[in-house]
Amino acid sequence: MRRGSSSLLIIIGLFLLLAAGAGGVLIFYMPSLVTPADAQTLPPTPEPQVSRVKAELDIQAGTVLTTTEGFLSTEMVPASQFMAGVHLSSVEEARDMVATGTISASEPVRKDQLRKAGLAQKMPAPKEGEAPVKAFPVQVNSLSGVADLVQPGDFVDVLASFNLDVATFTPGAPAAGEQGTTQSIIERPTNEGATKVLLQDVEVLDVIKPAPPQAEASAAPQPEGPPSEADPAAPVVPPTAGNTLNPGQWVFVIAVTNQEAEVLRFALDRGIGITTILRRAGDHTTERTVGATMRILVDNYGMPMPSFPQVIQQPAGVKLENVPELPQVKTPAFAPTVTTNP
């Protein structure tokens, strides 16, 4: 039994030695068994491309980019050539900005070469033969501001309307008395109004709206027990100054001449209501109007008049001494005219 066990161990040892030798030979000759055609080389990972804004032409200092078309474009560059804090990734980032220095064509646009344009730099330049325009604020609401549908760059007409208490004096029927016949005067208080388009084809430069209400911070739960005194060393935070515009009201900043500004200021100072009328895009026509009064509504538009108590008079008209009779003048019908500006 011992001789047989020793022989088995010897055989197993020889088998293991042969297997180890065969493995060493295979590892030694493995590189020569793999041909170059079978070797697979992985391509390098491509660098990602990003969008970067460049100048299409030379942009001079002070140029306001109200429109970016023709001035700026985007190009795809490797990510290593784009610096997030320096370059622009979209042309919309440069809209309504002004160039602080000259930007050469085909060069990338840097953020430090642009700044936000003020309203004075965005105002249109005067045309030849026309007066320059200035910015004038008009406070409006949902009714006078076309239901908040007006945007900067739109054109509006400005309508004024007012009511005025008027006292009308008419001669009454002569009355006989101890001193003879006397002529009485009858006073009739009425309320008259007028409406007229004051300004036409006025550009809206900006729309200023009230700041949105700040959400109130939820109160932290107070600990039980007597309230603690405030720390005298803690800084006192003043309340935030709110916007003077009430909710539902905003301001149109419109472009007007000095004469138009005088008319608007005069109307607003006297409580005359101002209403804006939004124009269709591209509409720059001028209409001649005569406004609207009660007489115009009755004579030209067939507005019926309410009945009044009849005044008792003599059969013949009363003729006062030294008062001339004015001829009756018929009011001509009015036909509006439209003039198209070149």
C-alpha positions as CSV (number, residue, x, y, z in Angstrom):
1,M,0.0,0.0,0.0
2,R,2.8,2.4,0.8
3,R,4.6,1.6,-2.5
4,G,1.4,2.3,-4.5
5,S,0.7,5.6,-2.7
6,S,4.2,6.8,-3.4
7,S,3.9,6.0,-7.1
8,L,0.6,7.9,-7.3
9,L,2.1,11.0,-5.7
10,I,5.0,10.9,-8.1
11,I,2.7,10.7,-11.1
12,I,0.6,13.6,-9.9
13,G,3.8,15.7,-9.3
14,L,5.1,15.0,-12.8
15,F,1.7,15.9,-14.3
16,L,1.7,19.2,-12.5
17,L,5.3,19.9,-13.7
18,L,4.3,19.2,-17.3
19,A,1.3,21.5,-17.0
20,A,3.3,24.3,-15.6
21,G,5.9,24.0,-18.3
22,A,3.3,24.0,-21.0
23,G,1.8,27.2,-19.5
24,G,5.1,28.9,-19.4
25,V,5.9,28.1,-23.1
26,L,2.4,29.3,-24.1
27,I,2.8,32.6,-22.3
28,F,6.3,33.1,-23.7
29,Y,5.2,32.5,-27.4
30,M,1.7,34.2,-27.1
31,P,2.8,37.7,-28.6
32,S,4.1,35.9,-31.7
33,L,0.8,34.0,-32.2
34,V,-1.2,37.3,-32.4
35,T,-0.9,38.9,-35.8
36,P,-1.1,42.7,-36.2
37,A,-4.2,42.4,-38.3
38,D,-6.0,40.9,-35.3
39,A,-5.0,43.7,-32.9
40,Q,-7.8,46.3,-32.3
41,T,-6.7,49.9,-31.5
42,L,-9.4,52.1,-29.9
43,P,-9.7,55.6,-31.4
44,P,-9.1,58.6,-29.0
45,T,-12.1,60.1,-27.4
46,P,-13.2,63.2,-29.4
47,E,-13.3,66.6,-27.6
48,P,-16.8,67.9,-27.2
49,Q,-17.9,71.0,-29.3
50,V,-19.6,74.0,-27.8
51,S,-21.2,77.1,-29.3
52,R,-19.3,80.4,-29.2
53,V,-20.4,83.9,-30.4
54,K,-18.2,85.8,-32.8
55,A,-18.5,89.1,-34.7
56,E,-19.6,89.0,-38.3
57,L,-18.1,92.4,-39.0
58,D,-16.2,95.2,-37.3
59,I,-18.4,96.6,-34.5
60,Q,-17.5,100.1,-33.4
61,A,-17.5,101.3,-29.8
62,G,-20.9,102.6,-28.7
63,T,-22.9,100.4,-31.1
64,V,-26.2,99.3,-29.6
65,L,-27.0,95.7,-30.6
66,T,-30.8,96.2,-30.6
67,T,-30.7,93.5,-33.4
68,T,-28.0,90.9,-33.6
69,E,-28.7,89.9,-37.2
70,G,-25.8,90.7,-39.4
71,F,-23.6,91.7,-36.4
72,L,-23.1,88.4,-34.5
73,S,-23.2,84.7,-35.3
74,T,-22.2,81.4,-33.5
75,E,-19.5,78.9,-34.3
76,M,-18.8,75.5,-32.9
77,V,-15.4,75.2,-31.2
78,P,-13.7,72.6,-29.0
79,A,-14.7,73.0,-25.3
80,S,-11.0,73.8,-24.4
81,Q,-11.3,77.0,-26.4
82,F,-14.5,78.2,-24.6
83,M,-14.3,80.0,-21.3
84,A,-17.6,80.3,-19.6
85,G,-16.8,83.5,-17.7
86,V,-15.4,85.2,-20.8
87,H,-17.2,84.1,-23.9
88,L,-20.9,84.1,-25.0
89,S,-22.7,81.0,-26.0
90,S,-25.8,82.6,-27.5
91,V,-26.4,85.8,-29.5
92,E,-29.4,86.5,-27.3
93,E,-27.0,87.3,-24.5
94,A,-25.8,90.3,-26.5
95,R,-29.2,91.7,-27.4
96,D,-29.8,95.3,-26.2
97,M,-26.1,95.6,-25.2
98,V,-23.7,98.3,-26.2
99,A,-20.1,97.7,-27.3
100,T,-17.6,99.3,-24.9
101,G,-14.8,99.0,-27.5
102,T,-14.1,98.0,-31.1
103,I,-14.8,94.3,-31.8
104,S,-13.0,93.0,-34.9
105,A,-14.7,90.8,-37.4
106,S,-14.4,87.0,-36.9
107,E,-13.1,87.4,-33.4
108,P,-15.0,85.8,-30.4
109,V,-17.1,88.3,-28.4
110,R,-16.0,88.7,-24.8
111,K,-18.4,89.7,-22.0
112,D,-16.1,92.5,-20.9
113,Q,-16.6,94.1,-24.4
114,L,-20.3,94.6,-23.8
115,R,-22.5,96.4,-21.2
116,K,-26.2,96.9,-20.8
117,A,-27.5,99.8,-22.9
118,G,-29.4,102.5,-21.2
119,L,-32.7,103.9,-22.4
120,A,-31.0,107.0,-23.9
121,Q,-28.9,104.8,-26.1
122,K,-31.8,102.8,-27.4
123,M,-33.9,105.9,-28.4
124,P,-34.3,106.2,-32.2
125,A,-32.3,108.9,-34.0
126,P,-34.3,111.7,-35.5
127,K,-35.1,111.5,-39.2
128,E,-34.1,114.4,-41.5
129,G,-36.4,117.4,-41.0
130,E,-38.0,115.9,-37.8
131,A,-37.6,117.0,-34.2
132,P,-35.7,114.6,-31.9
133,V,-37.8,112.6,-29.5
134,K,-37.5,112.3,-25.7
135,A,-38.8,109.8,-23.1
136,F,-42.0,110.7,-21.4
137,P,-43.7,108.4,-18.7
138,V,-47.5,107.8,-18.8
139,Q,-49.1,105.8,-16.1
140,V,-51.8,103.4,-17.4
141,N,-53.9,100.5,-16.2
142,S,-55.7,97.6,-17.8
143,L,-58.2,99.8,-19.6
144,S,-55.9,102.7,-20.6
145,G,-53.0,100.4,-21.3
146,V,-54.6,98.0,-23.8
147,A,-54.9,95.2,-21.2
148,D,-51.1,94.8,-20.7
149,L,-50.7,93.8,-24.4
150,V,-48.2,96.5,-25.3
151,Q,-44.5,95.6,-25.5
152,P,-41.4,97.9,-26.0
153,G,-41.0,98.7,-29.7
154,D,-44.8,98.9,-30.3
155,F,-46.5,102.1,-31.6
156,V,-49.6,103.6,-30.0
157,D,-51.9,106.6,-30.3
158,V,-52.7,108.7,-27.3
159,L,-56.4,109.6,-26.7
160,A,-57.5,112.3,-24.3
161,S,-61.0,112.6,-22.8
162,F,-62.5,115.0,-20.2
163,N,-65.8,116.1,-18.7
164,L,-66.6,119.7,-17.8
165,D,-69.5,121.2,-15.8
166,V,-71.1,124.0,-18.0
167,A,-73.7,126.5,-17.0
168,T,-75.9,127.6,-19.9
169,F,-78.0,130.8,-19.6
170,T,-81.1,131.2,-21.8
171,P,-83.8,134.0,-21.8
172,G,-87.0,133.1,-20.1
173,A,-90.5,134.3,-20.7
174,P,-91.1,138.0,-19.9
175,A,-93.1,138.6,-16.7
176,A,-95.3,141.5,-16.1
177,G,-94.9,143.3,-12.7
178,E,-95.5,146.5,-11.0
179,Q,-92.4,148.0,-12.5
180,G,-93.4,146.8,-16.0
181,T,-92.4,143.8,-18.0
182,T,-89.1,142.2,-16.9
183,Q,-86.9,139.6,-18.8
184,S,-85.8,136.6,-16.7
185,I,-82.7,134.5,-17.3
186,I,-82.8,130.7,-16.9
187,E,-79.6,128.9,-15.9
188,R,-79.2,125.3,-17.0
189,P,-76.3,123.4,-15.5
190,T,-75.0,120.6,-17.8
191,N,-72.0,118.4,-18.0
192,E,-70.2,118.5,-21.3
193,G,-67.3,116.4,-22.5
194,A,-64.9,115.9,-25.3
195,T,-62.6,113.2,-26.6
196,K,-59.8,113.7,-29.1
197,V,-56.7,111.8,-30.4
198,L,-53.8,114.0,-29.3
199,L,-50.8,112.0,-30.5
200,Q,-50.4,109.5,-33.3
201,D,-47.8,106.9,-34.1
202,V,-45.8,107.2,-30.8
203,E,-43.2,104.5,-30.1
204,V,-43.2,102.8,-26.7
205,L,-39.6,102.8,-25.5
206,D,-40.1,100.8,-22.3
207,V,-42.7,99.3,-20.1
208,I,-42.2,99.6,-16.3
209,K,-44.3,97.3,-14.1
210,P,-44.5,97.1,-10.3
211,A,-42.2,94.7,-8.5
212,P,-43.8,91.3,-7.8
213,P,-44.9,90.9,-4.2
214,Q,-42.4,89.2,-2.0
215,A,-43.5,86.0,-0.4
216,E,-43.7,86.3,3.3
217,A,-41.4,84.1,5.2
218,S,-43.0,81.5,7.3
219,A,-42.8,82.4,11.0
220,A,-40.5,80.1,12.9
221,P,-42.1,78.3,15.9
222,Q,-41.6,80.3,19.1
223,P,-40.4,78.4,22.1
224,E,-42.7,78.1,25.1
225,G,-42.2,80.5,28.0
226,P,-41.9,84.2,28.4
227,P,-40.7,86.1,25.3
228,S,-37.0,86.9,25.3
229,E,-35.8,90.5,24.9
230,A,-34.3,91.5,21.6
231,D,-30.5,91.6,21.4
232,P,-29.6,95.3,21.5
233,A,-26.4,94.5,19.5
234,A,-28.3,92.9,16.7
235,P,-28.4,95.1,13.5
236,V,-31.8,96.7,12.7
237,V,-32.8,95.9,9.1
238,P,-34.9,98.7,7.6
239,P,-38.0,97.7,5.6
240,T,-37.6,97.3,1.9
241,A,-38.9,100.3,-0.1
242,G,-41.7,99.0,-2.2
243,N,-42.5,100.1,-5.7
244,T,-44.7,103.2,-5.9
245,L,-46.8,101.5,-8.6
246,N,-49.9,99.8,-7.3
247,P,-50.9,96.3,-8.6
248,G,-52.8,96.7,-11.9
249,Q,-50.9,99.8,-12.9
250,W,-47.8,100.3,-14.9
251,V,-45.9,102.9,-16.9
252,F,-45.4,103.4,-20.6
253,V,-42.2,105.3,-21.5
254,I,-43.1,106.8,-24.9
255,A,-41.0,108.8,-27.4
256,V,-42.4,112.3,-27.9
257,T,-41.2,115.7,-29.1
258,N,-41.1,118.7,-26.8
259,Q,-44.4,120.0,-28.2
260,E,-46.0,116.7,-27.6
261,A,-44.6,116.5,-24.1
262,E,-46.1,119.9,-23.4
263,V,-49.6,118.8,-24.6
264,L,-49.4,115.6,-22.5
265,R,-48.2,117.4,-19.3
266,F,-51.0,120.0,-19.7
267,A,-53.6,117.3,-20.0
268,L,-52.4,115.2,-17.2
269,D,-52.1,118.2,-14.8
270,R,-55.7,118.9,-15.3
271,G,-57.0,115.4,-14.7
272,I,-57.8,114.7,-18.3
273,G,-57.9,111.0,-18.9
274,I,-55.3,109.4,-21.1
275,T,-55.9,106.2,-23.1
276,T,-53.5,104.5,-25.4
277,I,-54.5,102.7,-28.7
278,L,-52.2,99.9,-29.9
279,R,-51.3,100.1,-33.6
280,R,-50.8,97.1,-36.0
281,A,-47.2,96.3,-36.7
282,G,-46.0,98.4,-39.7
283,D,-48.9,100.8,-39.5
284,H,-47.6,104.4,-39.5
285,T,-50.6,106.2,-41.1
286,T,-51.9,109.5,-39.8
287,E,-55.6,110.2,-39.5
288,R,-57.3,113.6,-39.3
289,T,-60.1,113.6,-36.8
290,V,-62.2,116.3,-35.1
291,G,-62.8,114.5,-31.9
292,A,-66.1,113.6,-30.3
293,T,-68.6,115.8,-28.4
294,M,-72.3,115.5,-27.8
295,R,-73.1,117.8,-30.7
296,I,-70.9,115.8,-33.1
297,L,-72.6,112.5,-32.0
298,V,-76.0,114.1,-32.6
299,D,-75.3,115.9,-35.9
300,N,-72.9,113.4,-37.5
301,Y,-73.8,110.0,-36.0
302,G,-77.5,110.3,-35.3
303,M,-77.2,110.1,-31.6
304,P,-80.8,110.7,-30.2
305,M,-81.2,113.5,-27.7
306,P,-83.2,113.0,-24.5
307,S,-86.4,115.1,-24.1
308,F,-86.3,118.1,-21.9
309,P,-89.2,120.1,-20.3
310,Q,-90.5,122.7,-22.7
311,V,-89.9,126.3,-21.8
312,I,-93.0,128.5,-22.0
313,Q,-92.4,131.3,-24.4
314,Q,-94.4,133.9,-26.3
315,P,-95.6,133.0,-29.7
316,A,-92.9,135.3,-31.3
317,G,-89.2,135.1,-30.4
318,V,-88.0,137.5,-27.8
319,K,-85.7,140.2,-29.2
320,L,-83.5,141.9,-26.6
321,E,-82.5,145.5,-27.0
322,N,-78.9,146.1,-28.4
323,V,-78.4,142.3,-28.9
324,P,-77.9,141.4,-32.5
325,E,-79.3,138.2,-33.9
326,L,-76.7,135.8,-35.2
327,P,-77.3,134.0,-38.4
328,Q,-78.1,130.2,-38.2
329,V,-75.1,128.2,-39.4
330,K,-75.6,124.6,-40.3
331,T,-72.8,122.3,-39.1
332,P,-71.3,120.4,-42.1
333,A,-71.0,116.7,-42.0
334,F,-67.4,115.6,-41.2
335,A,-65.7,112.9,-43.3
336,P,-62.4,111.6,-41.7
337,T,-59.3,111.5,-44.0
338,V,-56.3,109.2,-43.8
339,T,-52.8,110.2,-44.7
340,T,-50.1,107.6,-45.3
341,N,-46.7,108.7,-44.1
342,P,-43.9,108.1,-46.5
